[in-house]
Amino acid sequence: QAGSATAMTPEQARTNAQQWLNVYLPGTTAAEEVDIFYGYYTVHVMKDGHVYNMLSVNGYSGAIWYHTWHGDFITLKEMEK
């Protein structure tokens, strides 16, 4: 499984994300589902029940990387495997 060698669990990553959001984006929440990648996790940021943006959590240090480079969130499209 991707990300399985990280020091942090997906639940810990979500907790770190929510703590960061509480300080820097009050009124937003970390989505329940955490996407696992090699070395980091990505979490959707929710506001008023909708995806607002996303952030990544380093799976080793817990550092947050808020995604600002792609502009406003428009829609989410799931791709079939």
Wavefront OBJ file of the C-alpha trace (Angstrom):
o trace
v 0.000 0.000 0.000
v 1.311 3.431 -0.910
v 2.392 5.421 2.120
v 2.558 2.372 4.387
v 6.186 3.080 5.324
v 5.407 6.520 6.746
v 5.646 7.182 10.467
v 2.127 8.643 10.565
v -1.228 6.916 10.119
v -3.986 8.369 7.927
v -5.928 9.194 11.103
v -2.966 11.156 12.481
v -2.617 12.966 9.153
v -6.302 13.955 9.282
v -5.864 15.182 12.863
v -2.835 17.282 11.846
v -4.814 18.666 8.927
v -7.742 19.630 11.163
v -5.466 21.292 13.716
v -3.897 23.361 10.917
v -7.326 24.273 9.523
v -8.547 25.348 12.956
v -5.761 27.937 13.066
v -5.467 29.059 9.437
v -8.931 28.413 7.937
v -11.508 28.492 10.749
v -14.890 27.191 9.616
v -13.392 24.467 7.428
v -12.951 20.782 8.203
v -10.736 17.959 7.034
v -12.694 15.373 5.046
v -13.049 11.929 6.605
v -11.349 10.180 3.680
v -7.586 10.606 3.429
v -5.815 9.795 0.152
v -2.533 7.946 0.669
v 0.511 8.564 -1.536
v 4.194 7.745 -1.146
v 5.447 9.828 1.764
v 2.385 12.021 2.162
v -1.382 12.133 2.511
v -3.839 14.414 0.729
v -6.973 15.611 2.487
v -9.912 17.529 1.006
v -10.796 20.705 2.857
v -14.555 21.005 3.386
v -16.614 24.165 3.857
v -20.414 24.292 4.110
v -20.599 20.596 3.171
v -18.644 20.985 -0.082
v -15.025 20.511 -1.142
v -13.323 23.888 -0.752
v -9.707 22.974 -1.498
v -7.131 20.395 -0.455
v -3.927 20.074 1.486
v -1.203 17.495 1.904
v 0.376 16.209 5.097
v 3.958 14.953 5.140
v 3.773 11.337 6.360
v 7.007 11.650 8.346
v 7.059 15.156 9.830
v 3.351 16.002 9.795
v 4.078 19.288 8.008
v 1.129 20.770 6.086
v 1.299 21.854 2.440
v -1.862 23.790 1.526
v -2.651 23.607 -2.204
v -2.864 27.153 -3.565
v -1.462 26.776 -7.063
v -4.545 25.390 -8.845
v -7.035 28.164 -8.014
v -10.621 27.707 -6.858
v -12.011 24.184 -6.630
v -14.607 23.569 -9.344
v -15.424 19.853 -9.328
v -14.110 16.426 -8.444
v -14.010 13.696 -11.058
v -13.397 10.078 -10.076
v -11.482 8.057 -12.636
v -12.103 4.342 -13.057
v -9.139 2.015 -12.664
l 1 2 3 4 5 6 7 8 9 10 11 12 13 14 15 16 17 18 19 20 21 22 23 24 25 26 27 28 29 30 31 32 33 34 35 36 37 38 39 40 41 42 43 44 45 46 47 48 49 50 51 52 53 54 55 56 57 58 59 60 61 62 63 64 65 66 67 68 69 70 71 72 73 74 75 76 77 78 79 80 81
